[in-house]
Structure formats: structure tokens, C-alpha cells
Amino acid sequence: MDATPLVIALRADLIPFVYDYCDQWCGRCPAKPRCLSHLSWASGSPLDVPAANALAERTRSPVARLDADLCDPARTPREPIVGDPLERQARRYLVTANRFLATSGLRVGADRDDTTRSPEAVVAGLHLLIGIKVYRALVSLDRASRGIDLLDDAMACARLVLVAIGESLEAFEELAKRDDDPRVSDLMTQLVALGEAVRQRFPGAEAFVRLGLDRGL
């Protein structure tokens, strides 16, 4: 049976682009039976650059085009996003958290189908996502300012970042109970400041509803 992303994308019950606004933690996600990314991955045909390009061509959706651009380093937007103060702030957290995880001795292994995760696995799973989705939110906001229909994409990504920051802070609080590493406090301070910066740049993001994630269809 053909289960390529293009074939799966024809299903009428899919939630459009829900995979762009989730934390990639499929094991606890109520949307996975209707998620193109999860269904493609489970079928052994994950969304890759050719599939993303084909979807963009078929759907003519600005979200699908952005997905394809972000999959291809040659087309990944840089200006004016790289170097934006919010992008730098998110990148600082990503780099600092990555260094902490690499040198802390914590065991951070996790699978996308896990139903529960340790605090260290939560931090490990979300620190990259926070940086990536801040970047995407800024790209979408920039394109929206030029008339491309991506404002909802920007808001959904900003909403995801705020959710991920909240979950990361809870995880760090658990880590702090058993580890007096001063870097934990510094990382929490960075996250709080980053959350405030995201709220200022994307007012209303905290209340934005991601279909299939914050509300079902």
C-alpha cells in the first residue's frame, strides 16, 4: 500500500500543518492520528526535502512553502532574522542549555513515542525546539509584513515556544530539587526573560489556539 506523504496528504481527516506547531512528543499527542508528519514517519516515509517541495507545489500553501524553505539550507531565510535581538536571545538559551546537557552527566535519552519523560529529557527535547520555533515565528512575521499569509503561523509558533518554555521551567524546577548546579538557575532566568520577550513581540500568542493541540477540530 502506498503510504508516501503525498498520498497521506490526500486524507480528508488530517489537521493541516499540526506538526509545525507541536513539540514532537508523539507519545502524548492527541493529534497524531490526524498528523501528516506522524503518519508519514510511522509508515517509513518521513517528510523530507523532496516531499516538502512536492507538498508545496501541490497545495500552493504559504505554510507548505515555508516548510520546504526551512528544510533546504540553500533556501533557509537569513536576513533580517539572523541577528534579530529575539533570535539572538533564543539562540543563547539553546547554546547554553546544550552545553549544560553535554557536561552535566544527566541521562537525557527519550523516544518520540514515550508517554512520559524525565525532567532532563524534557529539557533536552525542548531546548532545540525553542530556538528553532522562535526563528520560524520571526520568519513568518517578516513574511506576513510583506503580505504573505503567515501571521497565524507566526502566532502558532510563538504559542508553542511559550508552552515549551513553561514545560522547561517545570522540568528545571524538578532538577533543582536534586542538583545544586548554579547553571540551572541561570537557564531558568534566561527562559523567563525569553518568554517575556516572546510575549512582547507576539502579543496574543499566549491565547492563540492551535487546532488539534489547544483545541480539537
N, C-alpha and C positions, 0 to 999 in steps of 0.2 A: 504494500500500500504506500502510495506517495505521500510523504509527510514533510515535505520541504516547507520552509517558511512561507513561500508564495502560495502554496496550496492551503496551508493552515490559515493564512490571512483571509481566505475567502469565507471562513466561518462567520455566520451572522451573529453569533453569541459573544464574540470577542469584545473586551473592553479596550477601546482604542488607546494605544500607546501607554497602557497602565505600567508597563515595565520601565518606562522612563522616569517614573515618579515614585518608585518603591525602593526599599532598602536591600533588595536582592536576597532577602531571607525567605526563601520559598516555603520552608517548613511550617511557618506560622501564618502564611499569607492566604486570606480568603479568596483572593482574586486569581490564584494560579490556575484553576480550571478554565479560565477565560483569558489567559495571558499568552499572547503570541510568543514571547520570549521563552517562558517556561515550557510551553508545549513543544516548541522547536527544539529546545535543549533536551527535553525528555525523549524526543524522537530520534536524537542523534544527529540532528541537522541544525545546529545553533545559528542564530543570526550572526552573520559575518559581513565583511565589506561587500562582497558581491550581492548577498541577499538584501542588505540595507539599500544598496544602489537600485536594485530591481524594485524594491518596495517603493522607493521614492519616485521612480519613473512610473510605476503603475498607479499610485494613489495621487500623485501631484500634491501631496500634503506638505506644507512647510515644516511640520514636525518630522515627517519621514525624511525630508531633505536634510534637516539639521542632524538627524540620527546618522545619515550617510556621511555628512561632512565630518562629524565627530569621530567616525570610525576610521577615517582616512587621514593619516598625519599630513599628507600633502595638501589637504583642504581644511584642516582644522583652523578655525579663526584665531588670530593672534591680536591684531590691533582692533580696537583700543582696549581689549580685555586684559591681556597680559600686562601687568603693571598697574592696573586699577587698584586703588587702596584696599577695596574689599577682597579682590583676588589675592593680593599680597598677604592680607591678614589670614585668609583661609589657607593659603599655601604655607605660611609659617606654622600654623597649627598642624597641618599634615606632616611637615618635615619633623617638627618637634615630637609629635606623637609616634612617628615611625622610628625615630632614634630611641625613644623611651622603650618601645616594644622590643626593639632589636637588642637592647642592652639590659633589660630588666630581669631576664631569666624566666619570665612568665610563659606558660604554655598557652598558645593562642589558637590552636587548630580548631577549625569549625567547618561544617559542611553546609551548603545552601539548603539542604533538606532537613537540617536539625530543627526540632521543635523548641528546644531550649538552648541557651548558650551561657557560658560563664561570663562574668564581668569583663575579663581580659579579652575574650573572644568578641564581645560586643564592641569594645574599643577598637580592636584590630579590624573588625569588619566594617566599621563606620568611618574611621578617620580618613581613608582614601575617598570614600563616597562624599563626605562633607566637602572636601576640596574640589572634587570633580563637579558636583552639582552647584556649588557656588559659581564656578566657572561657567557652566551651562546657563544658569539663570542670567548671568551678565551678558552672555552672547545673545540669548533670546530677547533680553530687554533692549539691547542695542539694535537688533534687527527689527523689533517692534517699533522702535523710534523712527525707523525708515519705512514704515508702512507694511511690514510683513506680519502676518497674523500669528504672532508668537508670544503675546503678552500672557496668555493663560499658561503657556509652557514655562515662562519665567516664574510666574507665581507658584505653579505646582512644584517646581524645583526648589524654590525658596521655602515653601512649606515643608518639603522633605528634609531640607537642611535643618530647619528648626526642630523637627521631630527627632532627627538623628542627634542633634546637639543635646536635646533633653534626655534621650536614652544613654548617651555617652556620659553625661553628668551623673546619672544614676549609677552607671557602672563604675565610674571613678570613685563615687562615694563608698561603694562596696569595697573597692580596692584599698581605699584609705583606712578602712577599719582593720585591715590586716597587714598593711605595709606603710611605713612612715617615710617612704621615698618623697622628698620635697618636690620632685618633679610632678607628682600627681596634683598637688595644689596649684602649681604653675599652669598645668594643662587645663585644669578646671577654670582658672581665671581667664585663660585665653578663650575657652569655649563660651563663657558668659559674655565676654566682650564681643565675640564674633556674632553671637545670637542677637545682641542689641544692634550691631551694625547691619545685619541682615534685615531686621525689622524696620530700621530707618530707610534702607534702600528700597525695600519691597513692602510698603505699608499695606496691611490687609493680608499678608501672606499667612499669618498665623491662623486666620479664619477661613482661608481658601480651602475648598472642598475638592479633594482628588477622587474622582469617580472610581469606585471599586475598592478604594483604600480607606477614605474617610467616610464614604457613603456608597452603598451598593447601587446598581442600576435597576 
